[in-house]
């Protein structure tokens, strides 16, 4: 289909056109989380199946999206936004804790949010891979935001004299890869450990990056 159909305007059932549109979009994304994140998966889902799962029509689908790839893109961003919101809140609450406790709070918030629903893990680490150049660019852009967040925290630690002052971008990029890989493998059942043990291992890795052997706190 060349483009989206025009959604009806005006109030209906006590809701504005904008409210109805937001509700339809939420229902499509909820259905996509189930179908893309569980069975049958993104590649085996059709517009008709997604619309049926959402309790809406294919016409309403095309009022909101052009393609199923647009739905996957929106869902990937939503899942990342949920995790980012949890981490930002945890960072704000842990500002006055020692470095190890703050790092643990940050990663416990991220891991708990992402792994609370196995479908989120699949969307983030499986279904988004290899779909198109556009989604690969989006995936890398969101990963870059996580790298920026880690760099910002590392620089804040360094400014307080709790971490070695350095350019952390390369290390943060490598670390985010470790985070994603370990959480994916843990959620798939390939790692025999509790989630707390996974988080503890990630915190140890991060502290090793922030406080390398031979560095003395306060020495610059």
Secondary structure, DSSP 8 states (H G I E B T S, - for coil): --S------S-BTTB-HHHHHHHHHHHHHHHHHHHHHSSS-GGG--HHHHHHHHT--HHHHHHH-SSHHHHHHHHHHHHHHHHHHHHHHHHHHTTTS-HHHHHHHHHHHHHHHHHTSHHHHHIIIIITTTS-HHHHHHHHHHHHHHHHHHHHHHHHHHHTTSS--S--HHHHHHHHHHHHHHHHHHHTT-S-S-HHHHHHHHHHHHHHHHS-TT--TT--
